[in-house]
Amino acid sequence: MVLMSRPLESLECGALPATEEEPPGTPETMLGLVRFVTHKGEPAEAILDLRGRWRCPLLPVLERPLNILYDPRRFKPFGAGALHAAAAWLNGTARFPAEGR
């Protein structure tokens, strides 16, 4: 009996194919971001991109819980509700591209 028909990396949640590059966190490629302070006191950002996926360059371990708990399709209005809910969870502030970085 074969348990895995695909390579492990293709099964990872939210992983992009190796040929696809992640878009940079620019206003043209993101719905918004949450700025917060890490447990070490360092500033960090969680970025909600146009595909509705969260990215956190400084703490990638947060990406999966953010994508599960704060999927923007579950919030109204799309994106804004998820940003505000994630900001409250991270004790941070929600920012939108029009507000500037």
C-alpha positions as CSV (number, residue, x, y, z in Angstrom):
1,M,0.0,0.0,0.0
2,V,1.4,3.4,-1.0
3,L,0.8,6.1,1.5
4,M,2.3,9.1,-0.3
5,S,1.9,9.6,-4.0
6,R,3.4,13.1,-3.9
7,P,6.6,14.5,-2.5
8,L,6.4,15.8,1.0
9,E,7.0,19.4,0.1
10,S,4.0,19.5,-2.1
11,L,1.8,18.5,0.9
12,E,2.8,21.4,3.2
13,C,0.0,23.7,4.0
14,G,0.2,27.0,2.2
15,A,3.5,26.1,0.5
16,L,4.1,27.6,-2.9
17,P,5.5,25.4,-5.8
18,A,9.2,25.7,-6.1
19,T,8.9,27.6,-9.4
20,E,6.6,30.3,-8.0
21,E,8.2,33.1,-6.1
22,E,6.5,34.9,-3.2
23,P,5.5,38.4,-4.0
24,P,7.2,41.1,-2.0
25,G,5.3,42.9,0.7
26,T,4.5,46.0,-1.3
27,P,1.2,47.9,-1.4
28,E,0.5,46.4,-4.8
29,T,0.7,42.8,-3.5
30,M,-0.9,43.0,-0.1
31,L,-4.2,43.7,1.5
32,G,-2.5,45.0,4.6
33,L,-0.2,44.1,7.5
34,V,-0.1,43.8,11.2
35,R,2.8,45.4,13.1
36,F,3.5,43.8,16.5
37,V,6.3,43.2,18.9
38,T,7.7,39.6,19.3
39,H,8.3,37.8,22.6
40,K,11.9,39.1,22.3
41,G,10.8,42.7,22.1
42,E,11.7,42.9,18.3
43,P,9.3,44.6,15.9
44,A,7.7,42.3,13.3
45,E,5.1,42.3,10.6
46,A,2.5,39.8,9.5
47,I,1.5,40.5,5.9
48,L,-1.9,39.5,4.4
49,D,-1.3,39.2,0.6
50,L,-3.8,39.5,-2.2
51,R,-4.2,35.7,-2.4
52,G,-5.6,35.8,1.2
53,R,-2.5,34.2,2.7
54,W,-0.6,35.4,5.7
55,R,3.2,35.7,5.7
56,C,5.5,36.6,8.6
57,P,9.1,36.9,7.4
58,L,10.6,37.3,11.0
59,L,8.5,34.5,12.6
60,P,7.4,32.0,9.9
61,V,6.0,29.8,12.6
62,L,3.1,32.2,12.9
63,E,2.0,31.7,9.3
64,R,0.1,28.5,9.7
65,P,-2.0,29.6,12.8
66,L,-2.7,33.0,11.2
67,N,-3.9,31.2,8.0
68,I,-6.1,28.9,9.9
69,L,-7.5,31.3,12.5
70,Y,-7.7,34.5,10.4
71,D,-8.6,33.4,6.9
72,P,-9.9,36.6,5.3
73,R,-12.8,34.6,3.6
74,R,-14.3,34.1,7.1
75,F,-14.4,37.8,7.9
76,K,-16.5,40.7,6.6
77,P,-15.3,43.0,4.9
78,F,-12.8,40.7,3.2
79,G,-9.3,41.4,4.5
80,A,-10.1,44.2,6.9
81,G,-11.9,42.0,9.4
82,A,-9.1,39.5,9.4
83,L,-6.5,42.2,9.8
84,H,-8.2,43.7,12.8
85,A,-8.8,40.3,14.4
86,A,-5.2,39.2,13.9
87,A,-3.9,42.6,15.2
88,A,-5.9,42.0,18.4
89,W,-4.5,38.5,18.8
90,L,-0.9,39.7,18.2
91,N,-1.4,42.8,20.4
92,G,-0.4,44.8,17.3
93,T,-1.8,47.4,14.9
94,A,-3.5,46.8,11.5
95,R,-2.1,48.8,8.6
96,F,-3.5,49.2,5.1
97,P,-1.5,50.1,2.0
98,A,-3.3,53.5,1.7
99,E,-2.0,54.4,5.2
100,G,1.6,53.9,4.2
101,R,4.2,51.7,5.9
